[in-house]
Each structure stands twice: as C-alpha cells, then as structure tokens.
C-alpha cells in the first residue's frame, strides 16, 4: 500500500473594495476580507475549498428619479451561475412590498435564503428613499467541493439586481452576474516557486522574506508564477520531455 501524503492546507486571502452603480438607480461601495483554504485528500489531491467573508462594510446612495414607489434592489451573493427572470409589474406600484421582492429573488436565484450575503431594498419614491432591506451577516462561510485544482477563473461571488424595465407592459427584472465578481485568482495571487533547504527543512521561497529574482541592467526583479497560466509565469521545470510551471513548495 502506498503511503498517504500529508499536505499542508493552502491558504489565500484578499481584501475586496468595490464601488459601482446598480442598474442606474443607486451607487454602492463595499469592502470585505475574503480567506480561502484548500484542503487535500490522502492522495494529495485538492478536495475542498472553504471561503470565509469577514469585516464586511457597505455604504450606498440613491439617485433614482421618483417612479411611483418601485422597489429597487442591489446585493451580492455566493456565485450560483447566471440567472435572469421577468415578472409582471403592476401599474399601481402601491402593491410593491419587500415580501413580493423576496419571493421574486427566491424564485430566480437558487438557494437565495441560505446563500444570500446581503441585500438592499429601497423604493424610488422619496428623496432619498427609505431602505428596508438589511445586511444578513458579516461573517459567512461556504465550502466549494473540488476534484483537483480549481480553475483559475472559478467565480466565488457575483452581484444581483432587481430593476424596472419601462416597457409596455412594464416588468420587474431580477438578474444576476452584474458588474461585480470575485474569482479564484483574486484569492490566490502570484507566488514565488521553489524552496531552499535549511537544516532538515525545505523552506518555501514564497514565505515572508523569501523571493525568486533575476538581475537585469543592475536591478533585481521578482520572478513570480501564476497557477495554470504559463503566459503569466517566469519559472518552469522539466518533467521528462515536458516543461511545466514551477509550483509553490516547501514550508511557508
């Protein structure tokens, strides 16, 4: 029987700061910290990525022209894929309420109640409109099962909106995949490959104080790699007749 490999979980983190407009009716700014931990099975194959969101803060304003009380929505969520759905919008907008909004979000977005990160609801009647939605949590966690290294473009979060399509008849449109998203590469940035042996321990060149550099024209320049992207990498190793991206190894 082959001996099981003990692989230290890999941890990456990023700070997200985003400002943008939702559907032309509000401007939102939010910041949060995101930490991802990849764990491995006994064969040293990545098996799970846990993502945590902490220290969430949000500010917003409302710039919409009064439109009879339609409830505008903006928020961001764990990535669930791209969805869009239209709902009949009553001409008498006094029927608009947050229960109706929540039901439409639930119908459009999978797992909305349990996987929602935050949502804001505001009527466009008034200056500024009253906000009746709230942030659901500032410390959230989700597991992403893996069958190997995650794709570098794996989406973690995305935005969603609800806006009024002023056609005849008018519709309330709920849609995902707006201007904002967070991907796997945001969580695990470029790294220094290789390791140096100190005593009996191989210490990663990616540890604090470590580096891989080359000297050109009197200047030392960092040479980092990016997982699964040969075009964005600078160090390679040969296995048999094949060249591959040099990995991050050793103790950080």
Buried (B, 14 or more C-beta within 10 A) or exposed (E): EEEEEEBEEBEBBBEBEBEBEBBEBBBBEBBBEBBBBBBBBEEEEBBBBBBBBEEBEBEBEBEBEEBEBBBBBBBBBBBBEEBEBBBEBBEEBEEBBBEBBBEBBBEBBEEBEEBBBBBBBBBBBEEEBEBEBEBEEBEBEBEBEBEEBBEBEBBBBBBBBBBBEEEEEBBBBBBBBBEBBBBBBBBBEBBBBBBEEEEEEBBBBBBEEBEBEEEEEEEEEEBBBBBBEEEBBBBEEEEEEEEEBBBBBBEB
